[in-house]
Amino acid sequence: MGTGSTKTTLSRSGNNDDDDEKEDVSSSAALKELWAGAYDAWIDCPGSKERILYMKPSWSDGASSSSKSSSAFPSWLKNAQTFALTAHNPYGKQTSDARNAEANEKLEEKLRSLVKKRREGEEVDAAARYWRSFGFSSKDDWREDGFAAAFSLEDEKAERDIVELAKEFEQGAIYKYRWMGDERRMERKTVGALMPETEERDGGNGDCGDVRETGRG
């Protein structure tokens, strides 16, 4: 994500072609607001019954109001720490689609190598894997493609390595997800990379499943 830690509860819920540099509309405050309110989508998440899992922020602390018929998060995520990151729009500055796509290709190479080392290294992390994702706004046409990556809860280096990868691609922050005790709610925390300042913000229930946001970096 363009350049900070925030927690939001995300709910499970059911292209710009521009070759030139776009106007920089970012500021620290604006970026933090964007990240806190952003929707998420995971593509081909292992174990999911749906090809795309959509999640939306929710802002209360009560039990989820999600529909019982909505798809749940895969249960294996209960025992994993999950992150999301992108190489789009370095330093929060709008960049052409072509440059963003090229940067994401390089990020995927790095992420693939990181996961492979975890699965084949001396301390094997069988939970290590990654898949495509994207964040988007419900209010305008903002969207950033990227990746989600999961590691075992015992992997003490996972967050550090993902943050370092985000810094390498000049990103302000990453998302970190935590299982919240039921299959339709997760907590999302915005962890700072190049932008270290944090803000706490609680999330709550959504219409389908939850991710709760706390902290922005």
BELURQUI-V768903 format. One record per helix or strand of 2 or more residues. SS is the DSSP state (a for helix, b for strand). FROM is the first residue (numbers start at 1). TO is the last residue. If there is no record, write none. Layout:
ss=(SS:SS)
from=(FROM:FROM)
to=(TO:TO)
This chain:
ss=(b:a:b:b:a:b:a:a:b:b:a:b:b:b)
from=(7:28:39:52:75:80:90:97:129:143:158:173:185:210)
to=(13:37:43:58:79:85:92:120:136:152:168:179:192:214)
